[in-house]
Amino acid sequence: MVQAKVWILTKHFEGFPKDSDFELKVEELPEPKHGGNLTLRSTVCLIRPFSRVRMKEGDAMIGTQVAKVIQSNNPAFPVGSHVVGRCGWRTHTVSDGTDLIPIMPEWPQDISLSLALGTVGMPGLTALYGIEEVLGLQKGETLLVNAAAGAVGSVVGQIAKIKGCKVVGSAGTDAKVAYLKELGFDVAFNYKTVGSLEEALKKASPEGYDCFFENVGGYFSTVALPQMKNFGRIAVCGSISVYNDSTPQTGPYPHLTMIFKQLKMEGFMQSRWEHKHPESLKRLMGWLKEGKLKKREHVTKGFENMPAAFMGMLQGDNIGKAIVAV
Ligand SMILES: NC(=O)c1ccc[n+]([C@@H]2O[C@H](COP(=O)([O-])OP(=O)(O)OC[C@H]3O[C@@H](n4cnc5c(N)ncnc54)[C@H](OP(=O)(O)O)[C@@H]3O)[C@@H](O)[C@H]2O)c1
């Protein structure tokens, strides 16, 4: 009999999450007796912002992990193989194999499987689709990205450089700004210490921005929109500055700026292009192997520290992808 540890949301989040919102439970899992069933043991769990806004009280925390198959009646997933699964915050899971993504067969031995949760996984895909499918970023254009030192933002800036663009990024600490410069961002600044965000954006690109990859929303968005060039494009990927609000923020509203600058703004979920994932993951892996994409991970050790890692990410502790080594 396998025992699973599972993090449950005991009480719906109100404001910033706190320790008492989470409870660690132990479940006895049934043997995977039926054909097609298998048991997974998580090795690395992804810490992601959407877990703050897409949760129901009493449910296991939603989340993605890299897991090892430890028991199997499913020939597609032999014992010892690894998968990416949307199993939630769980150490062990019984699965029928649907919804599991095998690690690509050509995954190089010298590249950590944890990157299947980062640069060569969902965050990398989000960056790629935002740039190619939503923004249609063209060589020579200027792109702005916020939360730029995070999992998605750091890949956004690097892909934009691969495409021959000027990249401006903002992040919340000087260490993050130094990292963005290492990654080749043309301009990077600390949005918490610049004084005037408007002046910082104007100074970074006096001629304005063709494209804006939006991860933050709220005040940043209000200040950034008037800095767009006419016909600028905005990919709304996330809005992390409002996820912890108990009362929704109101105005100023962007409509007049959008009308007079004739802006195009589109929200998106990376899952829209699921049919392209295998090919896109190969491209991301190719850039990683060529050294065109650099990666960094913020690793917390121990499954018992999942809530602490989650709250740390929401307050900006991470450079690169926040993960938990189980
Ligand atoms: N649409 C999709 O399919 C999709 C998929 C994945 C992620 N997302 C979204 O993309 C964004 C980035 O996700 P990620 O996984 O890459 O996270 P991440 O950037 O690795 O981590 C979150 C970062 O957000 C910043 N942040 C937190 N609170 C903030 C605030 N109040 N104002 C400004 N910045 C704040 C912090 O960095 P600083 O120190 O720089 O503040 C923090 O490190 C999130 O909004 C997420 O919801 C969307």
The ligand as an ORCA input file, in Angstrom:
! r2SCAN-3c Opt
* xyz 0 1
  N      -1.463     32.701    -19.569
  C      -0.805     31.580    -19.310
  O      -0.988     30.537    -19.965
  C       0.204     31.605    -18.184
  C       1.056     30.517    -17.941
  C       2.017     30.634    -16.925
  C       2.097     31.811    -16.175
  N       1.227     32.830    -16.425
  C       1.322     34.109    -15.690
  O       2.588     34.670    -16.011
  C       3.067     35.461    -14.920
  C       4.459     34.971    -14.530
  O       4.371     33.627    -14.050
  P       5.673     32.814    -13.644
  O       5.279     31.414    -13.381
  O       6.747     33.119    -14.622
  O       6.028     33.472    -12.232
  P       7.421     34.130    -11.826
  O       7.589     35.370    -12.654
  O       8.486     33.109    -11.847
  O       7.172     34.523    -10.297
  C       6.282     35.524     -9.967
  C       7.000     36.905     -9.923
  O       6.023     37.911    -10.026
  C       6.521     39.077     -9.431
  N       5.471     39.703     -8.608
  C       4.848     39.186     -7.542
  N       3.978     40.074     -7.030
  C       4.059     41.174     -7.802
  C       3.424     42.442     -7.784
  N       2.500     42.748     -6.856
  N       3.768     43.339     -8.720
  C       4.695     43.038     -9.644
  N       5.339     41.857     -9.712
  C       5.017     40.934     -8.794
  C       7.710     38.688     -8.555
  O       8.890     39.176     -9.174
  P       9.439     40.683     -8.887
  O      10.502     40.533     -7.836
  O       9.983     41.074    -10.199
  O       8.298     41.503     -8.426
  C       7.692     37.173     -8.598
  O       8.991     36.603     -8.558
  C       2.037     35.304    -13.810
  O       1.150     36.398    -13.855
  C       1.304     34.005    -14.179
  O       0.014     33.962    -13.639
  C       0.302     32.748    -17.406
*
